Every structure is written in structure tokens, then in C-alpha cells.
Amino acid sequence: MSVLKVIELMGNSTESFEKAVEDVISQASKTVNNIKSVYIQDMQVTVEDNQIVQYRVTTKVTFEISMQEAF
């Protein structure tokens, strides 16, 4: 039996939504092991002078934890 945990993380990038998601995974993997999936909950952009200057994502990161960590 496996136990999964879900955490909500936000990320941003000046390049693209894809890069913002990659950054979320990259940063999360520094302290979170066994990442199984990332659900994109929300996407938004920041605009200045009619140009996109930042891409933002709100994600739900799912990872497996051992039974010892669960309790």
C-alpha cells in the first residue's frame, strides 16, 4: 500500500508556463522525494506595457511518502 501527499506550490517564469512548471518541479525536488505528478490548478500572466512579463502557475504536487512519515 502506498500513501500519497499533495502540496500546493506556486511558480513563475519570464519565459513560459512550461518553464514555470519546470521550476516548480526543480525546486520541489530539492526537498521532496518521489514526486509522482503535478496538476496545474491555475495559470496567469502579469502584463506591463501590453506585453507579458511573467507567467505564473499554481500547482498541486503529488508525491509518495513512506508509512512511517504518514503518521
C-alpha positions in Angstrom: 0.0 0.0 0.0 1.3 3.5 -0.8 0.4 6.8 0.8 0.4 9.9 -1.3 0.6 13.5 -0.1 -0.4 16.6 -2.1 1.1 20.1 -1.6 0.2 23.3 -3.3 3.1 25.3 -4.8 3.3 28.4 -7.0 6.0 29.1 -9.6 6.8 31.8 -12.1 9.0 32.4 -15.1 9.6 35.3 -17.5 9.9 32.7 -20.4 6.7 30.5 -20.4 4.2 28.5 -18.5 6.2 25.3 -19.2 9.3 26.9 -17.7 7.3 27.9 -14.6 6.1 24.3 -14.1 9.7 23.0 -14.6 10.9 25.4 -12.0 8.2 24.2 -9.5 9.4 20.6 -10.0 13.1 21.5 -9.9 12.7 23.5 -6.6 10.3 21.0 -5.0 12.6 18.0 -5.8 15.3 19.6 -3.6 13.3 18.7 -0.5 10.6 16.4 -1.7 11.3 12.8 -2.8 9.2 10.5 -5.0 7.2 13.2 -6.9 4.5 11.3 -8.9 2.6 14.1 -10.7 1.9 17.8 -10.9 -1.6 19.2 -11.5 -1.8 22.7 -12.9 -4.6 24.3 -10.9 -4.3 27.9 -12.3 -2.3 29.8 -14.9 -2.0 33.6 -15.1 0.3 36.2 -16.6 1.5 39.6 -15.5 1.3 42.3 -18.2 3.2 45.6 -18.5 3.0 47.9 -21.5 0.8 45.4 -23.3 3.5 42.7 -23.0 3.6 39.6 -20.9 6.4 40.0 -18.4 5.7 37.0 -16.2 4.0 33.6 -16.4 2.6 32.2 -13.1 1.3 28.8 -12.2 -0.4 27.4 -9.2 0.2 23.6 -8.9 -0.7 20.6 -6.8 2.4 18.4 -6.4 1.7 14.7 -5.5 4.4 12.6 -4.0 4.6 9.2 -2.3 5.6 9.0 1.3 6.6 6.0 3.4 4.1 4.8 6.0 6.5 5.9 8.8 6.3 9.5 7.5 2.5 9.4 7.2 1.9 9.1 11.0 
